[in-house]
Amino acid sequence: MAGPAALSLILVASVLLGCAAVVDRVGIAYAPTWLFQDLIASGDVQVLMPGWEPSPLPLHLVSPPERRHSAKVRAFSEHLSAALVDPTDRPVAPNYLHPVSGQTWSGRGLKPKWLSEEIAKGKRPEDFKI
C-alpha cells in the first residue's frame, strides 16, 4: 500500500480505557496527569500539551450523621484525604540534572531554559536523566 498510513480515531467512554491505549502505545489521551504520574516520571509516557490538563472535579465522601464511624470508614476517609491532595502541593522529585550548574527539572511543566539550550547544542534530554 503506497502513501501515508490511514489515521484512525478511538473514542472511549472510560478514561481508564484511554489510559490503556496510551500505555499500549496505540493512542493519546486527554486525561488527568495523576493517572500517569509514575509513567511520566519513568519517561514511559510523555505529556504532549502541558497546561491542558482537565479541570479537577470535586469529590465528597458522604456518610450518615453518626457520632462514630466504623474503623473501615475512618481508614477510607484518611486514605482519601492523604491520596487525593492537590498534586501541585506535593514536592516533585527532579528527573533531570544539569551536570555543571546543578539545576534540576522534574519533567513537568515548561522545559527549563538550560535544557532547551543543551538540546539546541545537539544533546538529548536523556543525557540529563538522573
Stockholm file with secondary structure:
# STOCKHOLM 1.0

chainA/1-130         MAGPAALSLILVASVLLGCAAVVDRVGIAYAPTWLFQDLIASGDVQVLMPGWEPSPLPLHLVSPPERRHSAKVRAFSEHLSAALVDPTDRPVAPNYLHPVSGQTWSGRGLKPKWLSEEIAKGKRPEDFKI
#=GR chainA/1-130 SS CCSSCCCCCCCCSCHHHHHHHHHTTSCCCCCCGGGGHHHHHHTSSCCSSTTCCCCCCCCCCCCCCCSSCCHHHHHHHHHHHHHTSCGGGSCCCCCEECTTTCCEECSCSSCCHHHHHHHHTTCCGGGGBC
#=GC SS_cons         CCSSCCCCCCCCSCHHHHHHHHHTTSCCCCCCGGGGHHHHHHTSSCCSSTTCCCCCCCCCCCCCCCSSCCHHHHHHHHHHHHHTSCGGGSCCCCCEECTTTCCEECSCSSCCHHHHHHHHTTCCGGGGBC
//
